């Protein structure tokens, strides 16, 4: 193969990023209806990619001095070519470095290019933190709006409205400035009619918020629904979904997220905040050429943006970085780790500056526990882990079954009606119970809370014996009537949350799963914590308590059990481990509770994995048919490349293009009669010796441009991919040289290569396709979708489910 040196100056496509991820249509229609997957060139770094490779010519095409718009770019629902993108970036970097020695201006350009990544991270952190603060403040206000309004200013939520009031501490929620709807309309807040009016207003506001959310999503940005994390994972693995990270998606997701959370539906804002942050990252990439024109570089930015999203969702910058690394990122080099850390830091700092909750904390449910835990408490912690694993596996199976039903029946055609019905049921069931009426974040905050002397919550209505009180630490006490009332209300809330979340997650509104999962675990944990606490109080002389829990001591912290339960259920649903534990301890500020959290997280993962291997996000990726190769799964079958490649036996022969004997008309016929997105180039049909691989999209654009701009190009013109033109009679029409769009080093394997190795190559190099040879002759092709279909077949699943719809 020719290796004449790198070409300079044409390594980037001139099609903007917006065409890749935002614009719904393109100037040319290159749609692929065939189940033949996106075939793109794969390079080993020495190929002629729109300027990245070894070409004898100094221009992109013989008749053009500049790169063609669109060549080297990707169509919607295609996978990017990681190797080509990295090769392009290396060439670009080499060129900037070599030029930096020539002049001061070039040196400044080199420094600004190196600094641009950090500047981009700063902008992403600032924008993500600001949007998160806006969402938090708006959601808090609109949630309270369902119950009443502030007379001092309608824009104040309940808590802020009562800040300047002169009411006593115990009556702090009943200040005169805040009026419930019954007080505002009827003039009094007591009695059956006032209760019914408040109930009615609560349901009406909930329906209004949720209907507005679903109508905005349906009308302006269909991609703004759901949590977004399955799609973010797929995009980070190299798949292109145009519009998913665009401006409209960002605007509508931000507005509808506030509406959905405020409606009281069993969903959270934490997952969608990752989507919001990634939209910020994608849009800000347009400011920097290096990220705008390189899909692989942009995915590094999106990994960092995901970290910033979790950072502002939980107030956990380190947890955000680990979440991006463990859960969503496909390619995460060390440089991305540092930049993710910086973006998460800036985002958390911005949110802290805004102070949306007025408590100088980054989250609503920040708590601090004062008492250490005892070794014997690991038993109930592990029990919570088992519960979390069982709940996670149950939730995933039930939710996927419901979502599949939604996709395959008429139910999916009525998203507005579905949201209306689920919201109505949720609101009607939620209002009578104090623990379901409040926002889920406030519920978690109350469940995590360690009861103090001044707490007025029903959960803290113990029988007080002030003679035994030492400082701030209250001893374990007998439960009073308020605690027992709270227990059965929490039990009812648990049943409701467990079932209603199954139907809520996946509706056509922004819906996160972190908060509902944590709420289920926190309720179960608090119930168990109070039970253990009362057991220790009444039976402190039992052998299990006698050594460490004497009468009058503060032994059991029910809030800690709620926190461990929350971690266990979130781990059971998402299968997160390391990042989950770090997020939870950043939430509580308690390093000493890492061991209970680790025990619960690992137990829940083991139990859930024993029932089903997939986390909720991987299950939704499979349900939607995204081409995602899971790096965590082992391929242990003994099949060979020849068993998977196409064409199979009895199939028509592989469609190929010869290097110097086909006319423009021949190539256009192949393009029109097939829907493949790339074609192998061979020396001749007889020899089948491989020369390279060319993309359908690049062929279409190049031929179209040649017809317009190069004289003499007609249907009978010969297309050649060699360095020198083939000998032809003098009367022949002008020939078209397309060597510059040919990938001269496509990845190849022999027909006897084990599929275990092929799958590994696809995962680790991010390949789109791989050519199969035998004794140097081309036999067939294996694409990413062929690999996914093969894995599905071996797992007794429908292979056609691996088709994006």
C-alpha positions in Angstrom: 0.0 0.0 0.0 1.1 3.5 -0.8 2.4 5.5 2.1 3.5 8.8 0.7 3.1 11.0 3.7 0.3 12.8 5.5 -1.7 15.4 3.7 -2.2 18.7 5.5 -5.0 21.1 5.6 -8.0 19.0 4.8 -8.5 16.8 7.8 -11.8 18.2 8.9 -15.2 18.0 7.5 -16.8 21.3 6.9 -20.3 20.2 7.9 -21.1 21.7 11.2 -22.0 19.7 14.3 -25.5 20.9 14.2 -26.0 18.9 11.0 -24.9 15.8 13.0 -26.9 16.2 16.2 -29.5 18.9 15.7 -30.9 19.2 12.2 -33.7 16.7 11.5 -33.0 16.6 7.8 -30.1 17.0 5.5 -29.5 18.5 2.1 -29.1 15.0 0.6 -31.3 12.0 1.6 -29.1 9.1 2.4 -31.6 7.1 4.4 -30.9 3.5 5.1 -33.9 1.3 5.1 -32.0 -2.0 4.9 -31.1 -3.9 8.0 -27.6 -3.8 6.8 -26.0 -1.7 9.4 -24.1 1.5 9.1 -21.0 0.6 7.3 -18.3 3.1 7.7 -14.6 3.0 7.1 -12.3 1.9 9.8 -8.8 3.1 9.7 -5.6 2.2 11.5 -4.4 5.8 11.4 -2.8 5.6 7.9 -5.8 6.1 5.7 -7.0 8.7 3.4 -9.8 10.2 5.3 -10.7 13.5 4.0 -7.2 14.5 4.7 -6.1 12.2 7.4 -4.3 9.7 5.3 -1.8 8.8 2.7 -2.7 10.2 -0.6 -0.6 10.9 -3.6 -2.5 14.1 -4.2 -2.4 17.4 -2.3 -6.1 18.0 -2.8 -9.2 16.2 -1.7 -10.2 15.5 -5.3 -8.5 16.2 -8.6 -11.1 18.8 -9.6 -11.4 20.6 -6.2 -9.0 22.5 -4.1 -11.0 22.2 -0.9 -12.7 19.4 1.1 -16.2 18.7 0.0 -19.0 19.6 2.5 -20.4 16.4 3.9 -17.6 14.0 3.0 -16.4 12.3 6.1 -19.5 13.1 8.1 -22.2 10.8 9.3 -25.9 10.2 8.7 -28.6 10.1 11.4 -28.8 6.8 13.3 -25.3 5.7 12.3 -22.3 4.9 14.4 -19.2 7.1 14.2 -15.8 5.7 13.2 -13.7 6.1 16.3 -10.4 5.2 14.7 -10.9 7.7 11.9 -11.9 10.5 14.2 -8.9 9.9 16.5 -6.6 9.8 13.4 -8.1 13.1 12.2 -7.5 14.7 15.6 -3.9 13.5 15.7 -3.2 14.9 12.3 -4.8 18.2 13.3 -2.7 18.3 16.4 0.5 17.5 14.6 -0.2 20.3 12.1 -0.8 22.9 14.8 2.3 21.8 16.7 4.5 22.0 13.6 3.2 25.4 12.7 3.6 26.8 16.2 7.3 27.0 15.6 6.9 29.2 12.5 5.4 32.4 13.9 4.1 34.0 17.1 0.5 34.0 15.9 0.7 30.2 15.2 2.1 29.7 18.8 -0.8 31.7 20.3 -3.2 29.6 18.2 -1.5 26.4 19.5 -1.8 27.6 23.2 -5.5 28.6 22.7 -6.2 25.2 21.1 -4.7 23.5 24.1 -6.6 25.7 26.5 -10.0 25.5 24.7 -10.9 22.2 26.4 -10.6 23.7 29.8 -12.5 26.8 28.8 -15.3 24.6 27.4 -15.5 22.7 30.7 -15.8 26.1 32.6 -18.7 27.2 30.3 -20.4 23.8 30.7 -20.1 23.9 34.5 -21.4 27.5 34.7 -24.4 26.7 32.4 -25.3 23.4 33.9 -25.1 24.8 37.5 -27.2 27.8 36.5 -29.9 25.7 34.9 -29.9 23.3 37.8 -30.4 26.2 40.2 -33.3 27.6 38.0 -34.9 24.1 37.9 -34.6 23.6 41.7 -36.1 27.0 42.6 -38.9 26.7 40.0 -39.9 23.2 41.0 -39.9 24.0 44.7 -42.2 27.0 44.1 -44.6 25.2 41.7 -44.8 22.2 44.0 -46.0 24.4 46.8 -48.4 26.2 44.4 -50.6 23.1 44.4 -51.4 23.7 48.1 -51.6 27.4 48.3 -50.1 30.8 47.5 -48.0 33.5 49.3 -49.7 36.8 49.8 -46.4 38.7 50.3 -45.4 37.7 46.8 -46.8 34.9 44.6 -43.3 34.0 43.5 -42.3 32.8 47.1 -42.6 29.2 48.0 -44.0 28.1 51.3 -40.7 28.1 53.2 -39.4 31.4 51.8 -42.8 33.0 52.4 -42.6 32.3 56.1 -39.0 33.4 56.7 -39.9 36.9 57.8 -42.9 35.8 59.8 -43.0 36.3 63.6 -44.7 32.9 64.2 -43.2 30.5 66.8 -40.9 27.7 65.8 -43.5 25.0 66.2 -46.0 27.0 64.0 -43.4 27.9 61.4 -45.5 26.3 58.6 -48.6 28.2 59.5 -47.6 31.8 59.0 -50.3 34.4 58.1 -48.5 35.3 54.8 -49.1 31.8 53.4 -52.7 30.9 52.5 -54.0 27.5 51.4 -56.5 27.6 48.5 -59.4 27.0 50.9 -58.3 30.0 53.1 -58.0 32.1 50.0 -61.4 31.1 48.5 -63.6 30.3 51.5 -61.9 32.4 54.1 -61.1 29.4 56.5 -59.0 26.3 56.3 -60.9 24.0 58.6 -63.8 21.6 58.0 -64.7 19.0 55.4 -65.6 21.5 52.6 -62.2 23.2 52.9 -60.4 19.8 52.8 -62.4 18.8 49.6 -61.5 22.2 48.0 -57.8 21.8 48.8 -58.0 18.2 47.5 -59.7 19.4 44.2 -57.1 22.3 43.7 -54.2 19.9 44.3 -55.5 17.5 41.6 -56.3 20.3 39.2 -52.8 21.8 39.5 -51.2 18.4 39.1 -53.2 17.7 35.9 -52.4 21.1 34.5 -48.7 20.8 35.1 -48.4 17.3 33.6 -50.6 18.0 30.6 -48.6 21.2 29.8 -45.4 19.1 30.1 -46.6 16.3 27.8 -48.1 18.7 25.2 -44.8 20.7 25.1 -42.8 17.5 24.6 -45.1 16.2 22.0 -45.3 19.4 20.1 -41.8 20.8 20.2 -39.2 18.2 21.3 -40.2 14.5 21.4 -36.6 13.7 22.5 -37.1 15.6 25.8 -39.1 12.7 27.4 -37.7 10.1 29.7 -34.5 10.3 31.7 -32.2 10.4 28.7 -29.5 8.3 30.3 -30.0 5.2 28.0 -29.7 7.5 24.9 -26.7 9.4 26.4 -25.0 6.0 26.9 -25.7 5.1 23.3 -24.5 8.4 22.0 -21.3 8.2 24.0 -20.7 4.8 22.5 -20.6 6.4 19.1 -24.2 6.4 17.9 -25.7 9.5 16.3 -29.2 10.6 17.2 -29.7 14.0 15.6 -31.6 16.5 17.7 -31.2 14.5 20.9 -28.8 17.1 22.3 -30.1 20.1 20.4 -31.2 23.5 21.4 -35.0 22.7 21.3 -34.5 19.6 23.4 -32.6 21.6 26.0 -35.2 24.4 26.2 -38.2 22.1 26.4 -36.5 19.6 28.7 -35.7 22.4 31.2 -39.3 23.7 31.2 -41.1 20.4 31.2 -38.8 18.9 33.9 -40.0 21.6 36.3 -43.6 20.9 35.3 -43.3 17.1 35.6 -41.6 17.3 39.0 -44.1 19.9 40.2 -47.1 17.7 39.1 -46.3 15.3 41.9 -45.7 12.3 39.6 -43.4 9.6 40.9 -40.3 10.8 39.1 -37.2 12.8 39.8 -35.1 15.5 38.1 -31.7 13.9 38.7 -31.5 11.7 35.6 -32.9 14.3 33.2 -30.3 16.8 34.6 -27.6 14.6 33.0 -29.4 15.0 29.7 -29.7 18.8 30.3 -26.0 19.0 31.0 -25.1 17.0 27.9 -27.3 19.3 25.8 -25.3 22.2 27.3 -22.0 20.4 26.4 -23.1 19.7 22.8 -24.3 23.2 22.1 -21.2 24.8 23.6 -19.0 22.5 21.4 -20.1 24.7 18.5 -17.9 27.5 19.8 -14.8 25.5 19.3 -13.8 24.1 15.9 -11.8 21.2 17.4 -14.9 19.8 19.0 -17.5 20.9 16.4 -15.8 19.0 13.7 -14.8 15.8 15.5 -17.3 13.4 16.8 -14.9 11.5 19.1 -13.6 14.7 20.7 -17.2 15.8 21.2 -18.0 12.6 23.1 -15.1 13.3 25.5 -16.9 16.6 26.2 -20.2 14.9 26.7 -18.7 12.5 29.2 -17.5 15.4 31.3 -20.9 17.1 30.9 -22.6 14.0 32.3 -20.4 14.3 35.3 -21.4 17.9 35.7 -25.1 16.9 35.5 -24.8 14.4 38.4 -22.7 16.9 40.3 -25.5 19.4 40.4 -28.2 16.8 40.7 -26.9 15.4 44.0 -24.3 18.1 45.0 -21.7 15.3 44.6 -18.9 16.4 42.2 -16.7 13.3 42.8 -19.7 11.0 42.6 -20.5 12.7 39.3 -17.1 11.9 37.8 -17.4 8.3 39.0 -20.9 8.0 37.7 -19.7 9.1 34.2 -16.9 6.7 34.4 -18.8 3.7 35.7 -22.3 4.1 34.2 -22.4 6.2 31.0 -19.0 6.6 29.3 -17.8 4.3 26.6 -14.4 5.9 26.1 -12.9 7.7 29.1 -9.2 8.6 28.8 -7.3 10.2 31.7 -7.6 13.6 30.2 -11.4 13.3 30.2 -11.2 12.3 33.9 -9.4 15.6 34.8 -11.8 17.7 32.7 -14.8 15.9 34.1 -13.5 16.7 37.6 -13.1 20.4 36.7 -16.6 20.6 35.0 -18.2 18.9 38.0 -16.3 21.3 40.4 -17.4 24.4 38.5 -21.0 23.2 38.2 -21.2 22.4 42.0 -19.7 25.8 42.8 -22.2 27.6 40.6 -25.1 25.8 42.2 -23.7 26.6 45.7 -23.5 30.3 44.7 -27.1 30.3 43.6 -28.1 28.5 46.9 -31.5 27.3 45.6 -32.6 25.7 48.9 -31.6 28.5 51.2 -29.6 26.2 53.4 -26.1 26.8 52.0 -26.2 23.1 50.8 -26.2 21.7 47.3 -29.2 19.4 47.9 -32.5 19.4 49.8 -31.7 16.3 51.8 -28.3 17.0 53.2 -28.1 15.4 56.7 -25.5 14.8 59.3 -25.6 11.9 61.8 -23.8 12.0 65.1 -23.8 8.4 66.4 -21.5 5.7 65.0 -22.9 2.4 63.8 -22.3 -0.9 65.5 -21.0 -4.1 63.7 -24.2 -6.0 64.5 -26.2 -3.4 62.5 -24.6 -4.9 59.4 -27.3 -7.6 59.5 -30.3 -5.2 59.0 -28.1 -3.2 56.5 -27.6 -6.4 54.4 -31.3 -7.1 54.7 -32.0 -3.7 53.2 -29.5 -4.6 50.4 -31.5 -7.8 49.7 -34.7 -5.8 49.6 -33.1 -3.3 47.3 -31.9 -6.1 44.9 -35.4 -7.7 44.9 -37.1 -4.4 44.3 -34.7 -3.5 41.5 -35.2 -6.7 39.7 -39.0 -6.5 40.1 -39.1 -2.9 38.9 -36.9 -3.6 35.8 -39.0 -6.6 34.7 -42.3 -4.9 35.4 -41.3 -1.5 33.8 -39.8 -3.1 30.7 -42.9 -5.3 30.3 -45.1 -2.2 30.5 -42.9 -0.2 28.2 -42.9 -3.0 25.6 -46.7 -3.1 25.9 -46.7 0.7 25.3 -44.6 0.3 22.2 -46.5 -2.7 20.7 -50.1 -1.8 21.4 -52.4 1.2 20.8 -51.4 2.5 24.2 -48.3 4.2 22.7 -50.5 6.3 20.3 -52.1 8.2 23.2 -49.3 9.6 25.3 -51.3 12.6 26.5 -54.2 10.4 27.7 -51.7 8.1 29.5 -50.0 11.0 31.3 -53.5 12.4 32.2 -54.7 9.1 33.7 -51.4 8.3 35.6 -51.3 11.9 37.0 -55.0 11.7 38.1 -54.5 8.4 39.8 -51.2 9.6 41.5 -52.7 12.9 42.7 -56.0 11.3 44.0 -54.0 8.7 45.9 -51.3 11.1 47.1 -53.3 13.9 48.7 -54.8 12.0 51.7 -51.3 10.8 52.8 -48.9 13.4 54.2 -45.9 11.4 53.0 -47.1 11.1 49.4 -48.5 14.7 49.2 -45.1 16.3 49.8 -42.5 16.3 47.1 -40.4 13.2 46.9 -37.2 15.2 47.7 -38.8 16.5 50.9 -40.0 13.0 51.8 -36.4 11.7 51.5 -35.1 14.6 53.5 -37.6 13.9 56.3 -36.8 10.1 56.2 -33.0 10.8 56.4 -33.5 13.2 59.2 -32.1 12.3 62.7 -34.8 13.4 65.2 -33.7 16.3 67.4 -35.4 18.1 70.4 -37.1 20.7 68.2 -38.4 18.4 65.4 -42.1 18.6 65.0 -42.5 15.8 62.5 -44.7 12.9 63.3 -41.7 10.6 62.8 -40.1 12.3 65.9 -43.2 12.1 68.2 -41.5 9.8 70.8 -42.3 9.7 74.5 -39.8 12.1 75.9 -37.9 11.6 79.1 -35.9 14.8 79.4 -34.1 13.7 82.5 -31.9 11.4 80.4 -31.2 13.9 77.7 -27.5 14.6 77.3 -26.7 17.6 75.1 -28.0 17.3 71.6 -28.1 13.5 71.6 -31.5 12.1 72.5 -31.6 8.6 73.9 -33.6 5.8 72.2 -37.2 6.4 73.4 -40.5 4.6 73.2 -42.5 5.5 70.1 -45.5 7.7 70.7 -48.8 7.7 68.8 -47.4 10.1 66.1 -44.7 7.5 65.2 -47.2 4.7 64.9 -49.4 6.9 62.7 -46.4 7.8 60.6 -45.4 4.1 60.3 -48.7 2.9 58.7 -48.8 6.0 56.5 -45.3 5.3 55.3 -46.2 1.6 54.7 -49.1 2.8 52.4 -46.7 5.3 50.7 -44.3 2.5 50.1 -46.9 0.3 48.4 -48.1 3.3 46.3 -44.5 4.3 45.2 -43.5 0.7 44.4 -46.4 0.3 41.9 -47.0 3.8 40.5 -43.3 4.3 39.6 -43.5 1.3 37.2 -46.1 3.0 35.1 -44.6 6.5 35.4 -41.1 5.9 34.2 -41.1 5.9 30.4 -44.0 8.2 29.9 -43.7 11.1 27.4 -42.5 13.5 30.1 -39.0 14.0 31.5 -38.7 11.4 34.2 -35.8 10.5 36.4 -35.6 7.3 38.4 -33.0 8.2 41.0 -35.4 9.9 43.4 -38.3 7.5 43.3 -35.9 4.5 43.8 -34.3 6.3 46.7 -37.7 7.1 48.2 -38.8 3.4 48.1 -35.6 2.4 49.8 -35.7 5.3 52.3 -39.2 4.4 53.4 -38.3 0.7 53.8 -35.1 1.7 55.7 -36.9 4.1 58.0 -39.6 1.4 58.8 -36.8 -1.1 59.6 -34.8 1.5 61.5 -37.7 2.4 63.8 -38.5 -1.3 64.3 -34.8 -2.1 65.3 -34.8 1.0 67.5 -37.9 0.0 69.4 -36.6 -3.6 69.7 -33.4 -2.2 71.3 -35.4 0.0 73.6 -37.7 -2.6 75.0 -35.2 -5.5 74.9 -31.9 -3.8 75.7 -31.0 -6.8 77.9 -31.1 -9.2 75.0 -27.7 -10.7 74.1 -27.5 -8.9 70.8 -28.0 -5.5 72.4 -26.5 -6.0 75.9 -22.9 -5.4 74.9 -23.3 -2.0 73.1 -26.8 -0.6 73.8 -27.5 0.1 77.4 -30.7 1.7 78.6 -30.9 5.5 78.0 -28.2 5.4 75.3 -28.7 6.6 71.7 -27.8 3.4 69.9 -30.0 3.3 66.7 -30.3 6.0 64.1 -33.4 5.3 62.0 -32.3 8.0 59.5 -29.1 6.1 58.7 -31.2 3.0 57.9 -33.3 5.2 55.5 -30.1 6.3 53.8 -28.7 2.8 53.5 -32.1 1.6 52.1 -32.1 4.4 49.6 -28.7 3.4 48.4 -29.7 -0.3 48.2 -32.8 0.4 46.1 -31.0 2.8 43.7 -28.2 0.2 43.4 -30.7 -2.6 42.7 -32.3 -0.6 39.8 -29.2 1.0 38.2 -26.5 -1.6 39.3 -24.2 1.3 40.3 -21.7 0.5 43.1 -18.7 2.7 43.5 -20.3 6.0 42.2 -23.5 5.2 44.2 -21.6 4.9 47.5 -19.6 8.1 46.9 -22.7 10.0 45.9 -24.5 8.8 49.1 -21.6 9.8 51.4 -21.2 13.2 49.7 -24.9 13.7 50.4 -24.6 13.0 54.1 -21.1 14.3 54.7 -20.4 11.1 56.8 -17.3 9.2 55.9 -17.8 6.7 58.7 -21.0 5.3 57.0 -19.2 4.1 53.9 -19.0 0.5 55.1 -22.8 0.2 55.6 -23.4 1.8 52.2 -20.9 -0.5 50.5 -22.4 -3.6 52.2 -25.9 -2.6 51.1 -24.9 -1.6 47.5 -22.9 -4.8 46.9 -25.7 -7.0 48.3 -28.4 -5.3 46.2 -26.2 -5.7 43.1 -25.6 -9.4 43.8 -29.2 -10.1 44.5 -30.5 -8.2 41.4 -27.8 -9.7 39.1 -28.9 -13.2 40.3 -32.4 -12.5 39.0 -31.5 -10.5 35.9 -28.2 -9.2 34.5 -29.3 -5.9 33.1 -29.7 -2.6 34.9 -32.7 -0.4 34.0 -30.7 1.7 31.5 -29.2 -1.3 29.7 -32.7 -2.8 29.6 -34.1 0.3 27.9 -31.3 0.4 25.5 -32.1 -3.2 24.4 -35.9 -2.4 24.4 -35.3 0.5 22.0 -32.9 -1.5 19.8 -30.0 0.9 20.1 -26.7 -0.6 18.7 -24.9 -0.6 22.0 -22.1 -3.2 22.7 -22.0 -3.7 26.5 -18.3 -3.8 27.5 -19.1 -5.4 30.9 -20.5 -8.7 29.3 -18.3 -11.6 28.5 -18.6 -13.4 25.1 -18.0 -17.1 25.8 -19.2 -18.9 22.7 -17.0 -20.7 20.2 -18.3 -19.3 16.9 -16.0 -18.1 14.2 -16.0 -15.0 12.0 -17.2 -17.1 9.0 -20.4 -18.0 11.0 -21.4 -14.4 11.4 -20.2 -12.7 8.2 -22.3 -11.8 5.3 -23.0 -12.9 2.6 -24.2 -16.2 4.1 -24.6 -19.4 2.1 -27.4 -19.0 -0.5 -27.1 -15.2 -0.2 -26.3 -13.2 -3.3 -22.6 -12.3 -3.6 -21.1 -9.4 -1.7 -21.6 -6.0 -3.5 -18.2 -4.7 -4.4 -16.7 -1.9 -6.5 -13.6 -2.5 -8.7 -10.7 -0.1 -8.4 -10.4 1.0 -12.0 -13.0 -0.6 -14.3 -16.4 0.7 -13.3 -18.2 3.7 -14.8 -20.1 6.4 -13.0 -23.3 4.8 -14.2 -22.3 1.4 -12.8 -21.5 2.9 -9.4 -24.8 4.9 -9.4 -26.7 1.7 -10.2 -25.1 -0.1 -7.2 -26.0 2.9 -5.0 -29.6 3.0 -6.2 -30.2 -0.8 -6.0 -28.7 -1.3 -2.5 -29.1 0.4 0.8 -25.7 -0.5 2.2 -23.8 2.4 3.6 -20.4 1.3 2.4 -18.7 -0.9 -0.2 -15.4 -2.8 -0.3 -13.2 -1.9 -3.3 -11.3 -4.8 -5.0 -8.7 -5.1 -7.7 -11.2 -7.0 -9.9 -14.3 -9.2 -9.5 -12.2 -12.3 -10.6 -9.3 -11.8 -8.1 -11.4 -10.3 -5.2 -8.1 -8.9 -3.8 -9.0 -6.2 -1.3 -7.9 -2.6 -2.0 -10.0 -0.6 0.5 -13.4 0.5 1.6 -15.5 3.4 0.5 -18.6 5.0 2.0 -21.9 5.3 0.2 -22.3 8.9 1.5 -18.9 10.0 0.3 -19.5 8.4 -3.1 -22.8 10.2 -3.6 -21.4 13.6 -2.6 -18.2 13.2 -4.7 -20.0 12.1 -7.9 -22.6 14.8 -7.5 -19.9 17.5 -7.1 -17.9 16.1 -10.0 -20.9 16.2 -12.3 -21.4 19.9 -11.4 -17.9 21.2 -11.2 -15.6 19.0 -13.4 -15.9 19.2 -17.1 -16.4 16.0 -19.1 -17.8 13.8 -16.3 -20.6 11.8 -17.8 -22.3 8.4 -17.1 -19.7 6.6 -19.1 -16.7 8.1 -17.3 -14.5 5.6 -15.6 -14.1 5.9 -11.8 -10.7 4.9 -10.5 -9.3 4.6 -7.0 -5.6 4.0 -7.9 -2.8 6.5 -7.9 -2.5 6.5 -11.7 -5.2 6.5 -14.2 -5.8 3.2 -16.2 -4.9 3.2 -19.9 -7.9 4.1 -22.0 -8.5 5.0 -25.7 -8.0 8.8 -26.4 -11.7 9.2 -27.3 -12.8 8.1 -23.8 -14.6 10.7 -21.6 -12.8 12.3 -18.7 -12.1 9.9 -15.8 -13.0 10.6 -12.1 -10.3 9.9 -9.5 -11.8 9.1 -6.1 -8.7 7.8 -4.3 -9.0 10.4 -1.6 -12.3 9.1 -0.2 -11.0 5.5 -0.1 -10.0 4.0 3.2 -6.8 2.2 2.3 -6.5 0.3 5.6 -9.9 -1.1 6.6 -9.8 -3.6 9.5 -9.7 -7.2 8.3 -9.9 -10.5 10.0 -9.6 -14.0 8.6 -12.6 -16.3 8.3 -11.1 -18.5 11.1 -10.9 -15.7 13.7 -12.9 -16.7 16.9 -15.9 -14.4 17.4 -14.6 -13.8 20.9 -11.7 -11.8 19.5 -13.9 -10.1 16.9 -16.3 -8.9 19.6 -13.4 -7.7 21.6 -12.0 -5.7 18.6 -15.4 -4.1 18.0 -15.8 -3.1 21.7 -12.3 -1.8 22.2 -11.8 0.0 18.9 -15.4 1.1 18.4 -15.5 -0.4 14.9 -18.4 0.0 12.6 -17.5 -2.9 10.3 -14.7 -5.4 9.7 -13.9 -7.2 6.4 -13.3 -11.0 6.3 -10.6 -12.4 4.1 -9.3 -15.9 3.2 -5.8 -16.2 1.9 -5.9 -12.4 1.1 -9.1 -12.6 -0.9 -12.3 -10.8 0.3 -14.9 -13.2 1.6 -17.5 -11.0 3.4 -18.2 -8.4 5.9 -19.1 -8.2 9.6 -20.9 -5.1 10.9 -21.6 -3.9 14.4 -25.3 -4.9 14.0 -24.2 -8.4 12.8 -22.3 -8.8 16.0 -25.3 -7.5 18.1 -27.7 -9.9 16.3 -25.3 -12.8 16.8 -25.1 -12.1 20.5 -28.9 -11.8 20.7 -29.4 -15.1 18.9 -27.0 -16.9 21.2 -29.0 -15.4 24.2 -32.2 -16.8 22.6 -33.5 -13.3 21.9 -35.1 -11.9 18.8 -32.1 -10.8 16.6 -34.3 -8.3 14.8 -34.8 -6.4 18.1 -31.3 -4.9 17.4 -32.8 -2.5 14.9 -33.3 1.1 16.1 -37.0 2.1 15.8 
